[in-house]
Amino acid sequence: SVSFGANIGGGYNELDVSIQTSDFLNKWVHLAATYDGSTKKIFKDGVLIGSQAATGNILPTSILGIGYAADINGEFLNGQLDE
């Protein structure tokens, strides 16, 4: 799955979107995650693939991690990042 986790409004939660591994193998894919104060969204190549209602401010209580979760063993990106 692709996940967008954030501490919003006093509690950490994740938007998890199921994916087909074959959609990501051996090709570049653009992933983007946004939060506008009411909805978290994940986009793949500009197409919305998942959303979740959330309210509150993103709290700066943790380090931004892309492709890994330092506190959870086994979550990591097995691929490459560019720009």
Backbone as CSV, one residue per row, in Angstrom:
resi,resn,N_x,N_y,N_z,CA_x,CA_y,CA_z,C_x,C_y,C_z
1,SER,0.835,-1.190,0.000,0.000,0.000,0.000,0.877,1.251,0.000
2,VAL,0.277,2.349,-0.367,0.900,3.666,-0.279,0.230,4.363,0.892
3,SER,1.033,4.964,1.772,0.496,5.580,2.979,0.903,7.035,3.094
4,PHE,-0.003,7.849,3.639,0.267,9.245,3.967,-0.133,9.410,5.419
5,GLY,0.860,9.452,6.295,0.600,9.581,7.717,0.962,10.967,8.209
6,ALA,0.179,11.476,9.129,0.448,12.797,9.696,-0.233,12.916,11.050
7,ASN,0.361,13.731,11.901,-0.236,14.053,13.192,-1.099,15.294,12.964
8,ILE,-2.386,15.071,12.808,-3.324,16.151,12.489,-4.334,16.266,13.622
9,GLY,-4.454,17.457,14.159,-5.452,17.702,15.194,-5.237,16.931,16.474
10,GLY,-3.999,16.588,16.771,-3.694,15.938,18.029,-3.578,14.437,17.989
11,GLY,-3.715,13.826,16.815,-3.579,12.376,16.740,-2.990,11.941,15.416
12,TYR,-2.120,10.953,15.459,-1.497,10.435,14.241,-2.421,9.420,13.590
13,ASN,-2.592,9.547,12.277,-3.315,8.524,11.531,-2.787,8.499,10.107
14,GLU,-3.079,7.402,9.421,-2.596,7.222,8.061,-3.742,7.019,7.092
15,LEU,-3.579,7.594,5.919,-4.410,7.267,4.770,-3.644,6.181,4.030
16,ASP,-4.181,4.977,3.983,-3.550,3.849,3.294,-4.342,3.524,2.038
17,VAL,-3.645,3.430,0.919,-4.288,3.126,-0.359,-3.686,1.836,-0.908
18,SER,-4.523,0.857,-1.175,-4.054,-0.397,-1.776,-3.608,-0.132,-3.208
19,ILE,-2.530,-0.800,-3.605,-2.004,-0.621,-4.957,-1.727,-1.978,-5.579
20,GLN,-1.605,-1.984,-6.885,-1.129,-3.146,-7.616,0.375,-2.953,-7.820
21,THR,1.167,-3.865,-7.299,2.619,-3.742,-7.411,3.048,-3.554,-8.850
22,SER,2.391,-4.215,-9.776,2.771,-4.126,-11.188,2.634,-2.710,-11.748
23,ASP,1.809,-1.875,-11.120,1.655,-0.489,-11.571,2.872,0.361,-11.220
24,PHE,3.798,-0.186,-10.405,4.940,0.579,-9.931,6.282,-0.028,-10.326
25,LEU,6.290,-1.230,-10.875,7.542,-1.909,-11.193,8.164,-1.416,-12.491
26,ASN,9.471,-1.172,-12.445,10.282,-0.881,-13.634,9.825,0.347,-14.417
27,LYS,9.288,1.336,-13.703,8.907,2.592,-14.350,8.866,3.698,-13.315
28,TRP,9.005,4.926,-13.791,8.890,6.081,-12.899,7.423,6.385,-12.677
29,VAL,7.071,6.647,-11.435,5.703,6.998,-11.054,5.776,8.243,-10.186
30,HIS,4.900,9.195,-10.438,4.855,10.406,-9.616,3.784,10.224,-8.549
31,LEU,4.201,10.278,-7.281,3.268,10.218,-6.163,3.268,11.558,-5.457
32,ALA,2.103,12.023,-5.078,1.977,13.276,-4.329,0.923,13.090,-3.253
33,ALA,1.169,13.703,-2.096,0.201,13.686,-1.005,-0.077,15.128,-0.610
34,THR,-1.347,15.445,-0.400,-1.730,16.805,-0.028,-2.678,16.775,1.167
35,TYR,-2.709,17.894,1.864,-3.672,18.090,2.941,-4.094,19.546,2.907
36,ASP,-5.400,19.817,2.820,-5.906,21.184,2.679,-6.649,21.689,3.911
37,GLY,-6.520,20.979,5.027,-7.221,21.372,6.242,-8.505,20.603,6.469
38,SER,-8.962,19.878,5.442,-10.165,19.074,5.606,-10.056,17.678,4.994
39,THR,-9.111,17.489,4.074,-8.988,16.198,3.400,-7.531,15.884,3.087
40,LYS,-7.116,14.655,3.429,-5.813,14.152,2.987,-6.047,13.420,1.667
41,LYS,-5.128,13.604,0.714,-5.271,12.980,-0.597,-3.931,12.425,-1.062
42,ILE,-3.992,11.319,-1.811,-2.823,10.760,-2.471,-3.124,10.674,-3.957
43,PHE,-2.162,11.133,-4.762,-2.281,11.125,-6.218,-1.171,10.269,-6.814
44,LYS,-1.492,9.521,-7.856,-0.510,8.778,-8.648,-0.581,9.305,-10.069
45,ASP,0.523,9.848,-10.541,0.582,10.429,-11.887,-0.556,11.420,-12.127
46,GLY,-0.867,12.220,-11.105,-1.868,13.268,-11.222,-3.305,12.822,-11.038
47,VAL,-3.525,11.537,-10.800,-4.877,10.999,-10.630,-5.091,10.665,-9.156
48,LEU,-6.194,11.140,-8.598,-6.523,10.851,-7.201,-6.743,9.354,-7.021
49,ILE,-5.988,8.741,-6.081,-6.161,7.305,-5.831,-6.702,7.026,-4.432
50,GLY,-6.778,8.053,-3.588,-7.335,7.858,-2.257,-7.488,9.169,-1.520
51,SER,-8.484,9.234,-0.634,-8.688,10.438,0.172,-9.301,10.043,1.508
52,GLN,-9.138,10.945,2.470,-9.650,10.695,3.824,-9.933,12.038,4.487
53,ALA,-11.112,12.173,5.071,-11.445,13.392,5.797,-10.561,13.513,7.037
54,ALA,-10.102,14.728,7.308,-9.295,15.018,8.500,-9.408,16.508,8.772
55,THR,-9.445,16.882,10.023,-9.506,18.305,10.351,-8.464,18.642,11.393
56,GLY,-7.976,19.858,11.307,-6.967,20.330,12.240,-5.680,20.673,11.528
57,ASN,-4.739,21.170,12.299,-3.432,21.528,11.753,-2.494,20.334,11.816
58,ILE,-1.584,20.262,10.850,-0.528,19.255,10.922,0.434,19.706,12.012
59,LEU,0.638,18.851,12.987,1.495,19.195,14.116,2.935,18.771,13.837
60,PRO,3.870,19.663,14.067,5.286,19.360,13.771,5.935,18.568,14.908
61,THR,5.404,17.386,15.178,5.908,16.623,16.319,6.837,15.490,15.920
62,SER,7.026,15.275,14.644,7.905,14.187,14.226,8.674,14.583,12.976
63,ILE,9.683,13.808,12.691,10.533,14.035,11.522,9.808,13.535,10.282
64,LEU,9.923,14.283,9.199,9.351,13.848,7.930,10.132,12.653,7.415
65,GLY,9.437,11.593,7.092,10.078,10.406,6.531,9.441,10.062,5.206
66,ILE,10.252,9.879,4.206,9.757,9.460,2.902,10.359,8.099,2.613
67,GLY,9.508,7.106,2.511,9.964,5.781,2.154,10.351,4.889,3.307
68,TYR,10.162,5.344,4.538,10.479,4.486,5.674,9.715,4.954,6.897
69,ALA,9.642,4.077,7.866,9.101,4.441,9.172,10.129,3.996,10.197
70,ALA,10.834,4.951,10.776,11.933,4.638,11.686,11.479,3.851,12.894
71,ASP,10.227,4.036,13.309,9.751,3.364,14.515,9.006,2.062,14.235
72,ILE,8.848,1.711,12.954,8.128,0.484,12.602,9.043,-0.377,11.749
73,ASN,9.427,-1.515,12.262,10.323,-2.400,11.540,9.625,-2.967,10.307
74,GLY,10.284,-2.886,9.176,9.752,-3.500,7.967,9.082,-2.556,6.993
75,GLU,8.830,-1.304,7.350,8.250,-0.361,6.397,9.379,0.414,5.727
76,PHE,9.523,0.248,4.422,10.554,0.958,3.702,10.210,1.000,2.221
77,LEU,10.849,1.894,1.517,10.687,2.011,0.072,11.758,1.163,-0.602
78,ASN,11.361,0.218,-1.393,12.299,-0.590,-2.158,12.280,-0.043,-3.580
79,GLY,12.940,1.086,-3.781,12.938,1.751,-5.074,13.836,2.953,-5.054
80,GLN,13.575,3.904,-5.939,14.392,5.100,-6.053,13.518,6.338,-5.952
81,LEU,14.121,7.430,-5.480,13.464,8.735,-5.432,14.258,9.701,-6.277
82,ASP,13.581,10.637,-6.899,14.241,11.664,-7.685,13.501,12.966,-7.505
83,GLU,14.246,14.014,-7.247,13.731,15.370,-7.092,12.475,15.404,-6.297
